[in-house]
Amino acid sequence: MIFNETSRLIIRAMRKFNRIMRENFEEQFDDMNITRPQGMVLAILSHHGEMKISDLSKKMYLSNSTVSGIIDRLEKNGFVERRRNKKDRRIVMVELKGEFKKEAQNYFKPIEDQFAKILAFATPEELDKMVIGFETLEKLMTKLKSSKNSQEY
């Protein structure tokens, strides 16, 4: 019975966290006229440079088709461009488009600064607890996913 109550509290805390994150960063994405997932793609490309869609998908923990749809909309709005690899035409690379590439850091700096301000309220011990908590939850969810995958075969 304690696990049901604990899982309910964890899910409730995660929902609250997501809502607060959305409220804190919504303005920056609205100014750019993009969604949060689109913002995540742009931020990843801004930090890592050009990438394969499959690598972007792994970083975002989303399927290739979902990320490809996000890329479609970003490409239509002039933020990114796709390029086929010259050696292997099956490989599609995605990168920030020229004019946006120059300005990308200016767009994401306020978001990074806002997050730094939020974390500045935490003590070092609280930050350690957050990292441990999120890493533990990720590990457990990965373990569940692996056990489900191994049961399918």
N, C-alpha and C positions, 0 to 999 in steps of 0.2 A: 504494500500500500504506500510506503514512503517513496518508492520510485515514481509512482504516478504523480504524487504531489510535487516531487522534485522536478520531474520532467515538465510539469505544467508551469512551475516557476521559471525554469530555464527558458521555455518557449515564450513566456510572457516578457521576460527581460530582453530576449532577442528582438521581439516585436517592438518593444519600446525603444531599444537601441536603434533599430532600423528607421523608425519614425523620426527620432531626434536627428539622426544623420541626414535624413532626407530634408528635414526642416533647416538644418544648418548649411547645407550645400546647394539647396534647390535654387537659390538666387543666382549663383554663378552659372549653373547650367541653363537657367532661363535666359540669362543675358546672352548666352551663346546660341540659344534656341535649339538645344540638344537635350536628349534624355540622359539619365544617369548611366545606363549601359554604354551609350555612345561616348559619354565623357570618359568612362573607364577605358574604352578602346583608344581614344585620343591620348589619354594620359600615359598609357602603356607604350604606345608608339612614340610619344614624345620622349620618354625616358630610355627606351631600348632601341629606337630606330626601326628600320624596316623589319618585318617579320612575316613568316608564313601564317596563314589563317589557322592552321592546326596548332602552332605554337601560341598564338593569341588565345585560342580556345582553351588551351591548358592553363594559361595564366589567369583566365577569367572563370574557369570551372564551368564553361558552357559548351554546348555541342558546336561542331564545325558549322552546321547549317544555321544555328542561331547567330553565331558571330558573322557568318557570311551575309545574313540579312541586315545586321547592324552596319556592316561595311557597305552594303548596297546603298543604304540611306545616307551614310556619310560621304560616299562617293558622289551621289546625286547632288549633295549640298556643297561639294567642292572642298571638303576637308581632307580626303584621302584619295589615293589612286592605287589601282592594282597594276602589277607588272608580272609578266610571265618570266620565269628564269630562262636565260638564254641557253643553258646547257640541258635543262630538263623542262620542257614546256608544260609538263603536268604540274609543276610547282608554281603556285601563285604567291607573289610577295605583295605585301601591303605596306604603304608608307604614307606619311603625312605629305600633303601636297605642298609644293614650293612656297607659296606665299603664306600658308598657314603654319608651315614648319618654323618659319622665322618668328612668328608671334606666339607659338604654342606655350612657351614657358611663361609668357605674360598672363595667359589665361589660367594656367594651373597654379601659379605662385600664390594667388589669394586663397585657393582651396587648401594648399599645403600649410600656409600661414594660419588659416582658421583652425585646422586640425591641431597644429602645434599649440595654439592658444588654449584649445580644449584640454589637451594633454598636460599643459603647464599647471592645471589645477590639481593634478594627481601627485601624490608622493611617489618617490622611487619604489616603495614597497607596493603601492597600488598598481603602478605600471607593471612590475614584475608579476603580480597576481593576474593582471589582465592577459599578459602574454602567455603565462602558464595555462590559464583557463581556456583561451582560444586554441592554443596548440593541443591541449588535451581533448577538447571537443572535436577538433579536426581529426585527430588520431582515431578517436572512437568512431566517428562517422565513416572514416576510410576503412576501418576494420569491419564495420557493418557492411559496407559496399563490397568489400572483398569476399566476405562470407556469403553474401547473396550471389555474387558472380560464380563462386566455386560450387554452389548448390545447383546452378543452372546446367552444369555439365555432367 
